[in-house]
Amino acid sequence: MRTGLSQKQIQIQKLSPQQIQLMKLLQVPTALLEQRIKEEIEENPALEEGENIIETDTQDQEPEEASEMENDLEEEPIIDDEMEVVDYIQEYLDNEDDTPDYKLQGDGYNPEEEERSMPVVLENSFYDFLEQQIGLSTFANEKERIIARQIIGSIDEDGYLRRDTFALVDDLIFSLNINVSESEIEQVIKKVQRFDPPGIGARDLQECLLIQLTIRIEQISKDSPTRNSLLLAFKIIDKYFDAFSKKHFDKLIKSLNISEKQLKKAVEEVLKLNPKPSSGYVGDTKSSNNQYIIPDFIIVNRDNDLEVVLHSRNAPELRISDHFREMLRTYGVDKNKGLSAQSDKEAVKFIRQKIESARWFIDAIRQRHETMYRTMYAILEYQFEFFLTGDQKKLKPMILQDISTSTGLDVSTISRVANSKYVQTEFGTKRLKEFFSESMQMSDGEEVSTIEVKKILGELIAGEDKRLPLSDDKLTQLLGEKGYPIARRTVAKYRDQLNIAKASLRKEL
C-alpha cells in the first residue's frame, strides 16, 4: 500500500458579499422590507430615501432579463494612488444620475394610493390587559402583586403558564431578591387563574377546561337545565380526561352509568370552551384577527388579461446622499492640486466605500424586484387557468425546477422568492408555496396535482358521518373509485398535511 501527496485542480464557486446580500433580500417579504431598508440606511450614511423615482412599466410586455444573482457584481478596486482617488471623484461627479428604477408598477395602478406605513392596531397588548387586572383583584399585599406580575410575564402566547413553580421561585430570588415558597406561588396562580379571559394561567389543557367549567358553574343558576350537563362535563374532564380525549364514548357511558344523550349534552358544553385562552381577548395584537398580510404581488384581471403588479408599499425610494455627493465635490475641486494630507485620502476612501455600498444595496433592491417579478410572471403563466377561475382543480403540477427552467433562474433563487411570499388574487390572498406541488398519475393516465387529490380527500372527510368516520383504508378505496390510485400511507400523509385527525379522533356522538 503506497501513500503520498498529490495535487489536483478544482473549481470552487465563491459568493461575493453583494450576491449574499441579494440572496438575503430575496428571502425578505414585502411586509419586512421597509425595516430591512431602514436598517441599511442607519448603517450607511451615504444611503437615503429619495423622492424622484422613475416608474417603470411592466404590464403590457414580457419582463426584461433581470441581472442574475449568480453574476458577479464588479469588485471594488483598492485605491492606493492619490491621483487615482481624484480620478474616481471626477468620474463619479460626471455621472451623478443614480436614480433607482426598481419601482415596477403597471398601467392604471397608482402607487400614491398605497399607504406607506404598515397597519397598526392601537390597543393594549394581552399582557397589559392582564396586568391591569392586578389592581382590580384582592391580593393580600404588595408581595403577592409582584408575584402575580412575574406569573403574568411567564404566560405564553396561548395563555398557558408552562413554567414550573420552582423556576418561578428562582426567578423571583435572582431577579428581584424576593424569597418565596412554592406554596405562595401556587396561591397567587389560583388568583391569576380567575382573571379574564377564562382559563388563563392554566398549566395544561385539562386544567384550562376545568377552570372554565368552574367559572361557568359558579355563574349559572342552580335551577338551570344546563347545570347538570356542566357538572357532568366537569366530572368527565376531571376524572376521565384520557378517555374523553381519545373519544372512547362507549367507555365513558359505561363508567359513568349515563345515557348517550346525557353524554352528548356534556360534550357539547366542553366544546363551547376555549382551548386557547389568549384568543378570548379581543384586543390581543397577537391574535389571528389582527394579523395583517401584505401581499408581495397583486394579480390584476383586465377582461381576462391577467397582469402581475409588484406591491411596493414598503419599499422606500433610495438614492445616494446629497451630502456625500457634496463632500466628493469638495475633495475634487482641483484635480491638479491633488490630495496633500493623509487624512484627506482616508476621508475619500471612506466616502467612496459608503457610496459603493449604497450603490450595491440600491442595485440589490432593483435585482430583487426584477427577480421577484420574473418568478411571479412565470408562475402566472404556468397556473393561468387557476388565476383566471380560482378553481383549485385547475392547478397544474408544478415544482421549483419548472419555474427555474422557465425563468433561467437557479432553483435556490426560486425557492427564496417563494418563501414567505403572498400573492393577492380575485379569489383571496394565497401563499406562493401553495402553487407548488408534485404530480400523480390518475387511473386514466392523466397527470394531476397532489393539491387536487388533497382537496378531494378533504371533501370526503367533510362529508363523512361523524358517528362513523372514514378510516384511512376506506378513504383510500373511495379515492381509488374516483380515479386517484394512491396508497393508504399516502392518504395518511396527506391527511396529516391537511391537519385532519385520524378516524378515531374525528368521532362524534
Backbone torsions as a table, in degrees:
resi	resn	phi	psi	omega
1	MET	NA	123.6	-177.4
2	ARG	-108.0	136.3	177.2
3	THR	-122.8	153.9	179.8
4	GLY	-179.6	173.9	179.5
5	LEU	-94.2	144.0	177.2
6	SER	-140.5	159.3	178.8
7	GLN	-118.8	141.5	174.0
8	LYS	-146.7	150.5	-176.6
9	GLN	-99.2	125.4	178.2
10	ILE	-127.0	154.6	-179.4
11	GLN	-108.3	123.3	-178.8
12	ILE	-120.9	129.7	178.4
13	GLN	-90.6	121.1	178.8
14	LYS	-110.7	138.4	-179.5
15	LEU	-88.0	135.6	176.1
16	SER	-76.6	162.3	177.0
17	PRO	-56.8	-33.3	-179.5
18	GLN	-69.4	-38.5	177.6
19	GLN	-64.8	-42.1	178.4
20	ILE	-62.4	-41.1	178.9
21	GLN	-61.3	-42.1	179.4
22	LEU	-65.5	-41.8	179.2
23	MET	-60.8	-39.9	178.9
24	LYS	-67.5	-39.7	180.0
25	LEU	-66.2	-33.4	179.1
26	LEU	-63.3	-29.1	-178.3
27	GLN	-80.9	-15.6	-176.3
28	VAL	-80.6	122.3	176.0
29	PRO	-72.0	162.6	-177.9
30	THR	-56.5	-36.7	-177.5
31	ALA	-61.3	-26.2	-177.0
32	LEU	-108.5	-3.7	-176.0
33	LEU	-64.5	-39.0	-179.5
34	GLU	-58.4	-43.0	179.9
35	GLN	-64.8	-40.5	179.3
36	ARG	-63.0	-41.1	179.3
37	ILE	-66.7	-40.0	178.5
38	LYS	-62.3	-38.3	177.7
39	GLU	-62.5	-41.6	179.6
40	GLU	-65.7	-40.2	179.1
41	ILE	-63.3	-39.1	178.9
42	GLU	-65.5	-35.3	-177.6
43	GLU	-81.4	-27.7	-175.5
44	ASN	-122.0	105.5	-178.1
45	PRO	-68.5	-13.6	179.1
46	ALA	-81.0	-8.9	-179.3
47	LEU	-106.0	134.4	177.9
48	GLU	-150.1	163.8	177.3
49	GLU	-75.5	139.8	179.9
50	GLY	-125.5	168.6	-177.0
51	GLU	-110.5	-30.1	-174.3
52	ASN	-83.7	92.4	-176.0
53	ILE	-115.8	133.8	175.9
54	ILE	-89.1	118.0	178.5
55	GLU	-75.9	137.7	-179.1
56	THR	-113.3	125.4	-178.9
57	ASP	-78.4	128.4	-179.6
58	THR	-129.5	15.8	-171.6
59	GLN	-90.1	-56.5	-172.1
60	ASP	-94.7	37.7	179.2
61	GLN	-153.4	160.9	174.8
62	GLU	-69.1	146.5	179.3
63	PRO	-63.6	136.3	179.0
64	GLU	-68.3	155.3	179.6
65	GLU	-63.1	116.9	179.2
66	ALA	-82.7	156.4	176.6
67	SER	-66.2	129.9	-177.8
68	GLU	-69.2	143.1	176.7
69	MET	-64.9	-26.8	-176.4
70	GLU	-78.0	-16.2	-179.8
71	ASN	-74.9	133.6	-178.5
72	ASP	-70.3	133.3	169.6
73	LEU	-77.4	156.6	-177.2
74	GLU	-63.2	126.5	-179.1
75	GLU	-70.7	144.8	-179.5
76	GLU	-76.1	119.3	178.9
77	PRO	-73.6	152.7	178.3
78	ILE	-89.5	129.2	-177.7
79	ILE	-97.6	116.0	178.5
80	ASP	-111.6	-29.1	-175.8
81	ASP	-90.2	139.1	-177.6
82	GLU	-60.0	-46.0	-177.9
83	MET	-69.6	-29.0	176.9
84	GLU	-64.2	-36.3	176.4
85	VAL	-62.7	-46.4	-179.0
86	VAL	-64.1	-41.0	177.8
87	ASP	-60.0	-39.8	179.1
88	TYR	-63.4	-43.3	179.7
89	ILE	-58.4	-48.0	-177.6
90	GLN	-64.0	-40.1	-180.0
91	GLU	-62.8	-40.3	179.6
92	TYR	-66.5	-43.1	-178.3
93	LEU	-67.0	-26.0	178.6
94	ASP	-77.5	-13.3	-176.7
95	ASN	-135.7	74.7	-172.6
96	GLU	-96.7	3.0	-176.7
97	ASP	-80.3	85.9	-178.7
98	ASP	-106.3	26.6	-178.9
99	THR	-66.3	119.6	179.9
100	PRO	-70.8	149.0	-178.5
101	ASP	-124.7	32.2	-173.9
102	TYR	-90.1	1.4	179.0
103	LYS	-81.3	94.7	-174.2
104	LEU	-93.3	102.4	-179.3
105	GLN	-122.1	160.9	-176.2
106	GLY	-108.7	170.4	178.1
107	ASP	-60.2	138.5	176.7
108	GLY	79.1	1.8	-178.7
109	TYR	-110.4	112.6	-173.1
110	ASN	-95.7	110.4	-178.9
111	PRO	-66.1	-19.7	179.8
112	GLU	-70.1	-18.5	179.8
113	GLU	-76.2	-15.5	-179.7
114	GLU	-82.4	140.2	173.9
115	GLU	-79.8	137.8	-176.0
116	ARG	-81.1	-22.2	-177.4
117	SER	-101.6	153.6	177.6
118	MET	-74.2	148.2	178.1
119	PRO	-65.9	140.3	-179.1
120	VAL	-125.4	135.2	177.9
121	VAL	-89.3	113.8	-174.9
122	LEU	-89.1	68.7	178.2
123	GLU	-138.0	161.4	177.2
124	ASN	-66.2	151.7	177.9
125	SER	-74.4	168.0	179.0
126	PHE	-59.4	-40.0	-178.0
127	TYR	-72.2	-33.4	174.4
128	ASP	-62.3	-42.0	180.0
129	PHE	-60.1	-41.3	179.5
130	LEU	-69.1	-41.8	-179.0
131	GLU	-66.0	-32.1	178.1
132	GLN	-62.4	-28.2	-177.6
133	GLN	-77.9	-14.0	177.9
134	ILE	-62.4	-42.5	-179.8
135	GLY	-69.4	-18.5	-179.1
136	LEU	-96.7	-3.1	-176.6
137	SER	-102.5	163.9	-176.3
138	THR	-96.2	82.1	174.1
139	PHE	-93.1	146.8	-173.4
140	ALA	-68.1	-35.5	-175.9
141	ASN	-159.2	-179.1	-178.8
142	GLU	-66.7	-30.3	179.3
143	LYS	-60.9	-43.0	178.9
144	GLU	-64.8	-36.3	178.8
145	ARG	-66.0	-39.1	177.4
146	ILE	-64.2	-42.3	177.8
147	ILE	-62.1	-41.0	-179.9
148	ALA	-61.9	-41.7	178.5
149	ARG	-63.7	-38.2	178.5
150	GLN	-65.2	-39.0	178.7
151	ILE	-65.3	-46.0	-179.7
152	ILE	-61.3	-39.1	178.4
153	GLY	-66.5	-18.1	-179.6
154	SER	-96.5	-4.3	178.2
155	ILE	-74.4	134.4	-177.1
156	ASP	-83.1	-179.1	-173.5
157	GLU	-67.6	-21.4	177.9
158	ASP	-82.8	-10.3	-179.6
159	GLY	98.8	7.3	-178.3
160	TYR	-98.0	150.0	174.1
161	LEU	-103.8	93.8	-175.0
162	ARG	-100.4	7.4	177.5
163	ARG	-89.0	133.4	-177.6
164	ASP	-64.5	152.9	-178.7
165	THR	-61.7	-42.2	-178.9
166	PHE	-65.2	-29.6	177.3
167	ALA	-69.1	-37.1	176.5
168	LEU	-65.8	-36.1	176.6
169	VAL	-61.1	-47.0	179.6
170	ASP	-62.7	-40.8	179.7
171	ASP	-58.7	-45.1	-177.6
172	LEU	-68.3	-33.8	179.9
173	ILE	-70.2	-48.7	-173.8
174	PHE	-78.6	-36.0	-175.7
175	SER	-89.5	-35.1	-175.7
176	LEU	-119.9	-1.5	-180.0
177	ASN	58.1	40.8	179.5
178	ILE	-115.9	121.8	178.8
179	ASN	-87.4	121.8	177.9
180	VAL	-137.1	158.1	176.6
181	SER	-99.4	162.9	178.4
182	GLU	-63.8	-32.9	179.0
183	SER	-66.5	-37.2	176.2
184	GLU	-64.1	-40.9	177.6
185	ILE	-60.8	-45.9	-178.7
186	GLU	-60.6	-39.8	179.5
187	GLN	-62.2	-42.1	-179.1
188	VAL	-72.4	-35.1	177.1
189	ILE	-58.6	-42.0	179.2
190	LYS	-60.4	-37.7	178.9
191	LYS	-70.6	-41.0	178.6
192	VAL	-63.7	-34.1	179.9
193	GLN	-68.8	-6.1	174.7
194	ARG	-93.5	-2.8	178.8
195	PHE	-70.6	164.7	169.2
196	ASP	-87.9	149.0	-6.1
197	PRO	-75.4	155.6	-177.6
198	PRO	-57.0	137.8	179.4
199	GLY	96.6	-3.9	-177.8
200	ILE	-66.7	142.5	177.2
201	GLY	81.3	8.0	177.9
202	ALA	-70.5	150.0	179.6
203	ARG	-85.0	-24.2	178.7
204	ASP	-155.5	177.7	-176.7
205	LEU	-62.6	-40.9	-179.6
206	GLN	-59.7	-47.9	179.5
207	GLU	-65.1	-36.8	178.9
208	CYS	-59.7	-45.9	179.8
209	LEU	-67.8	-39.0	179.6
210	LEU	-65.0	-40.2	178.0
211	ILE	-60.8	-46.4	-178.6
212	GLN	-66.6	-39.1	178.0
213	LEU	-65.8	-39.8	178.4
214	THR	-60.0	-45.7	-179.7
215	ILE	-63.5	-41.5	-179.9
216	ARG	-66.6	-39.4	178.6
217	ILE	-64.5	-39.3	179.3
218	GLU	-67.0	-33.5	-174.9
219	GLN	-83.6	-21.5	-174.8
220	ILE	-89.4	147.6	-179.1
221	SER	-71.4	153.8	-175.6
222	LYS	-68.9	-23.8	-179.2
223	ASP	-95.9	9.3	179.1
224	SER	-72.7	137.9	178.9
225	PRO	-65.8	-16.9	-179.3
226	THR	-82.7	-17.9	-173.8
227	ARG	-60.0	-44.5	-179.0
228	ASN	-62.4	-38.2	177.9
229	SER	-65.9	-37.2	178.4
230	LEU	-68.2	-40.7	178.2
231	LEU	-63.9	-40.7	178.5
232	LEU	-67.1	-40.2	178.0
233	ALA	-61.9	-40.2	177.8
234	PHE	-62.0	-43.0	-178.8
235	LYS	-65.2	-41.5	-179.6
236	ILE	-62.7	-47.0	-178.9
237	ILE	-68.6	-35.3	-177.5
238	ASP	-74.5	-43.6	-171.9
239	LYS	-106.2	-25.8	-173.7
240	TYR	-129.1	39.4	-174.8
241	PHE	-64.1	-38.5	-178.4
242	ASP	-63.8	-45.9	179.4
243	ALA	-65.1	-36.8	179.5
244	PHE	-66.6	-45.3	-177.8
245	SER	-65.6	-28.1	178.0
246	LYS	-91.7	1.5	177.5
247	LYS	59.2	40.6	174.3
248	HIS	-85.8	71.4	-172.7
249	PHE	-66.1	-37.6	178.8
250	ASP	-61.0	-39.7	178.8
251	LYS	-65.6	-40.2	179.3
252	LEU	-65.2	-42.9	179.7
253	ILE	-60.6	-42.9	-178.9
254	LYS	-70.8	-45.6	-176.5
255	SER	-67.0	-37.4	-177.1
256	LEU	-93.3	-7.4	-179.9
257	ASN	54.5	53.1	-179.3
258	ILE	-125.8	168.9	178.6
259	SER	-87.6	164.2	178.0
260	GLU	-63.2	-33.8	179.4
261	LYS	-65.2	-42.2	178.9
262	GLN	-64.1	-42.5	179.5
263	LEU	-63.8	-41.0	-179.1
264	LYS	-61.1	-42.3	179.5
265	LYS	-65.4	-39.0	179.2
266	ALA	-66.2	-42.2	179.2
267	VAL	-63.8	-38.0	178.3
268	GLU	-60.9	-36.8	178.3
269	GLU	-67.8	-37.8	179.0
270	VAL	-66.4	-39.1	-178.1
271	LEU	-67.4	-17.4	176.9
272	LYS	-78.3	-13.7	-176.3
273	LEU	-79.5	163.9	-176.0
274	ASN	-105.7	110.1	179.9
275	PRO	-72.8	-11.5	178.4
276	LYS	-125.3	89.3	-172.1
277	PRO	-53.8	-36.4	-175.9
278	SER	-64.4	-25.6	-179.8
279	SER	-71.5	-11.5	177.0
280	GLY	-78.7	-6.8	178.7
281	TYR	-94.6	112.9	-174.8
282	VAL	-63.4	-36.7	-174.5
283	GLY	-87.0	6.9	-178.2
284	ASP	-68.9	114.9	-179.2
285	THR	-68.9	-10.6	178.5
286	LYS	-94.3	-4.7	179.8
287	SER	-72.5	159.0	-175.3
288	SER	-64.1	-25.7	-177.8
289	ASN	-66.7	-22.4	-175.9
290	ASN	-110.0	14.2	177.1
291	GLN	-84.9	116.6	-178.4
292	TYR	-99.0	131.9	175.4
293	ILE	-108.1	119.5	176.2
294	ILE	-98.9	113.0	-177.3
295	PRO	-66.1	144.5	176.9
296	ASP	-84.1	-25.0	-180.0
297	PHE	-133.4	154.5	174.4
298	ILE	-129.8	127.5	175.6
299	ILE	-96.8	117.9	-178.4
300	VAL	-104.3	128.7	179.6
301	ASN	-102.3	112.3	177.3
302	ARG	-112.9	90.1	-178.7
303	ASP	53.5	54.0	178.6
304	ASN	68.2	10.8	172.5
305	ASP	-104.1	104.0	-173.0
306	LEU	-86.0	137.5	-178.1
307	GLU	-129.3	148.5	177.5
308	VAL	-101.1	129.9	175.0
309	VAL	-123.5	129.5	174.5
310	LEU	-80.3	128.3	-180.0
311	HIS	-80.9	108.5	-175.1
312	SER	-103.8	25.7	-175.1
313	ARG	-56.6	-38.6	-176.8
314	ASN	-112.1	33.2	177.0
315	ALA	-118.0	89.1	-179.5
316	PRO	-60.8	147.5	176.9
317	GLU	-71.0	138.6	-175.1
318	LEU	-120.9	152.8	176.8
319	ARG	-158.8	170.6	175.9
320	ILE	-77.6	138.2	-177.5
321	SER	-59.8	132.1	175.8
322	ASP	-61.2	-33.0	180.0
323	HIS	-63.7	-41.8	179.0
324	PHE	-70.6	-34.5	174.6
325	ARG	-59.8	-44.0	-178.0
326	GLU	-65.8	-36.1	178.4
327	MET	-64.9	-37.3	176.4
328	LEU	-65.2	-38.6	177.5
329	ARG	-61.1	-40.9	-178.8
330	THR	-60.9	-43.6	-178.8
331	TYR	-76.8	-19.8	-175.0
332	GLY	-107.2	19.3	-177.4
333	VAL	-63.3	-46.5	-177.2
334	ASP	-121.4	100.3	-177.2
335	LYS	-65.1	-37.2	-176.2
336	ASN	-69.3	-28.1	-177.9
337	LYS	-70.3	-35.8	-179.3
338	GLY	78.1	-172.4	-179.6
339	LEU	-111.2	115.0	-173.1
340	SER	-83.5	-42.2	-173.1
341	ALA	-92.5	143.1	177.1
342	GLN	-61.5	-33.0	179.5
343	SER	-64.1	-34.8	177.3
344	ASP	-63.6	-42.8	179.0
345	LYS	-61.2	-44.6	-180.0
346	GLU	-64.0	-37.6	179.7
347	ALA	-64.4	-43.0	179.9
348	VAL	-64.8	-40.3	178.1
349	LYS	-61.2	-41.1	179.5
350	PHE	-64.0	-46.5	-179.9
351	ILE	-61.0	-44.9	-179.0
352	ARG	-61.6	-44.2	-179.7
353	GLN	-59.2	-44.2	-178.6
354	LYS	-68.9	-38.6	179.2
355	ILE	-66.5	-42.9	178.4
356	GLU	-63.0	-41.1	178.6
357	SER	-61.9	-41.2	178.3
358	ALA	-65.1	-41.2	178.1
359	ARG	-61.7	-42.8	178.9
360	TRP	-60.3	-42.9	-177.8
361	PHE	-66.9	-43.8	178.3
362	ILE	-60.1	-41.5	179.7
363	ASP	-68.0	-35.9	178.6
364	ALA	-65.4	-38.0	176.6
365	ILE	-64.6	-42.1	178.3
366	ARG	-61.5	-45.7	179.5
367	GLN	-64.3	-35.8	177.2
368	ARG	-59.7	-47.8	-179.4
369	HIS	-62.2	-43.6	-179.0
370	GLU	-65.3	-43.2	-179.4
371	THR	-65.6	-42.2	178.5
372	MET	-63.0	-42.0	-179.4
373	TYR	-64.1	-45.5	179.9
374	ARG	-59.9	-41.2	-178.7
375	THR	-66.3	-46.8	-178.8
376	MET	-67.2	-36.0	178.5
377	TYR	-62.1	-41.8	179.3
378	ALA	-66.4	-39.9	177.5
379	ILE	-64.1	-41.6	178.0
380	LEU	-59.5	-45.4	179.3
381	GLU	-63.7	-40.3	-177.7
382	TYR	-68.9	-39.9	-177.0
383	GLN	-110.3	36.4	-174.6
384	PHE	-56.2	-43.4	-176.8
385	GLU	-62.5	-36.8	178.3
386	PHE	-67.9	-48.1	-178.0
387	PHE	-64.2	-22.1	179.1
388	LEU	-83.5	-35.3	-173.4
389	THR	-113.1	-26.1	-176.0
390	GLY	79.8	4.7	-178.9
391	ASP	-83.6	116.5	-177.6
392	GLN	-63.2	-25.3	178.8
393	LYS	-69.1	-13.2	178.3
394	LYS	-85.0	-8.1	179.9
395	LEU	-68.0	127.2	178.8
396	LYS	-87.6	153.3	170.9
397	PRO	-58.6	130.4	-176.1
398	MET	-149.5	126.7	177.5
399	ILE	-117.6	170.7	-177.3
400	LEU	-58.0	-36.3	-177.9
401	GLN	-63.6	-33.2	178.6
402	ASP	-60.2	-46.2	-179.3
403	ILE	-72.8	-33.9	176.5
404	SER	-61.3	-44.1	179.2
405	THR	-64.8	-39.6	-177.9
406	SER	-68.6	-37.6	-175.2
407	THR	-94.9	-22.5	-174.0
408	GLY	82.6	4.5	178.6
409	LEU	-88.9	157.2	179.6
410	ASP	-68.8	151.3	-180.0
411	VAL	-58.7	-39.5	-179.7
412	SER	-64.1	-33.4	177.2
413	THR	-67.2	-43.7	177.5
414	ILE	-60.8	-40.3	179.8
415	SER	-62.5	-41.5	179.8
416	ARG	-66.6	-37.0	178.6
417	VAL	-67.8	-41.7	-176.2
418	ALA	-72.5	-20.9	-176.0
419	ASN	-73.0	123.8	175.8
420	SER	60.8	24.2	178.3
421	LYS	-108.0	149.8	-178.7
422	TYR	-127.3	150.7	175.6
423	VAL	-125.2	133.1	178.4
424	GLN	-92.0	124.0	179.7
425	THR	-122.9	176.8	175.5
426	GLU	-64.2	-19.7	-172.5
427	PHE	-110.3	21.7	178.2
428	GLY	114.5	169.4	178.7
429	THR	-91.2	125.9	-174.1
430	LYS	-117.9	147.2	172.0
431	ARG	-77.5	136.0	-176.7
432	LEU	-58.8	-32.4	-179.5
433	LYS	-60.8	-24.8	-177.9
434	GLU	-65.8	-19.7	-177.1
435	PHE	-87.7	-7.9	179.3
436	PHE	-98.3	129.7	179.0
437	SER	-158.7	156.7	174.7
438	GLU	-77.5	170.8	177.8
439	SER	-109.5	155.9	172.1
440	MET	-138.7	152.7	-176.8
441	GLN	-97.9	128.4	178.0
442	MET	-78.1	172.2	-177.6
443	SER	-63.3	-24.5	179.6
444	ASP	-91.0	5.7	177.4
445	GLY	93.8	-10.9	-179.3
446	GLU	-74.8	141.0	177.9
447	GLU	-92.8	132.5	179.2
448	VAL	-129.4	162.6	178.4
449	SER	-77.6	145.7	175.3
450	THR	-63.7	-21.3	176.1
451	ILE	-61.3	-41.5	178.8
452	GLU	-63.2	-40.7	179.9
453	VAL	-63.4	-42.6	179.0
454	LYS	-64.0	-36.8	179.3
455	LYS	-64.1	-44.3	178.2
456	ILE	-64.1	-41.2	178.7
457	LEU	-60.4	-45.4	178.4
458	GLY	-62.5	-37.7	179.0
459	GLU	-66.8	-38.4	178.3
460	LEU	-63.5	-43.6	-179.1
461	ILE	-69.9	-37.4	179.2
462	ALA	-64.2	-30.8	-177.5
463	GLY	-96.8	7.8	-178.1
464	GLU	-76.1	162.4	172.7
465	ASP	-78.6	113.2	-174.8
466	LYS	-67.2	-15.9	175.2
467	ARG	-75.8	-28.2	178.2
468	LEU	-133.6	72.2	-176.6
469	PRO	-62.5	152.6	-177.1
470	LEU	-74.0	130.4	176.5
471	SER	-76.6	167.0	178.6
472	ASP	-62.6	-35.0	177.4
473	ASP	-63.3	-43.6	-179.9
474	LYS	-66.7	-39.9	178.1
475	LEU	-63.3	-38.7	177.3
476	THR	-61.5	-42.6	179.6
477	GLN	-63.6	-45.8	-178.0
478	LEU	-65.6	-38.2	177.6
479	LEU	-66.1	-38.4	177.3
480	GLY	-61.9	-39.1	178.7
481	GLU	-65.7	-27.5	179.1
482	LYS	-87.6	2.4	177.1
483	GLY	97.0	13.0	179.0
484	TYR	-112.5	87.8	-176.5
485	PRO	-80.1	90.5	179.4
486	ILE	-124.4	157.4	-177.2
487	ALA	-76.8	159.5	-179.5
488	ARG	-62.1	-40.3	179.7
489	ARG	-64.1	-30.4	176.5
490	THR	-70.7	-38.5	175.8
491	VAL	-60.2	-44.8	179.3
492	ALA	-62.1	-39.1	179.5
493	LYS	-65.7	-45.8	179.1
494	TYR	-64.1	-38.3	179.3
495	ARG	-62.3	-42.8	177.7
496	ASP	-63.2	-40.7	179.4
497	GLN	-64.8	-27.0	177.5
498	LEU	-86.7	3.6	-178.2
499	ASN	57.8	40.9	177.2
500	ILE	-108.1	129.3	-177.9
501	ALA	-70.1	163.9	176.5
502	LYS	-70.1	169.0	-171.3
503	ALA	-56.0	-42.4	-176.8
504	SER	-63.2	-27.7	-179.9
505	LEU	-92.6	-5.8	176.3
506	ARG	-96.0	-2.2	-176.3
507	LYS	-69.0	134.3	177.2
508	GLU	-128.7	160.8	179.3
509	LEU	-79.1	NA	NA
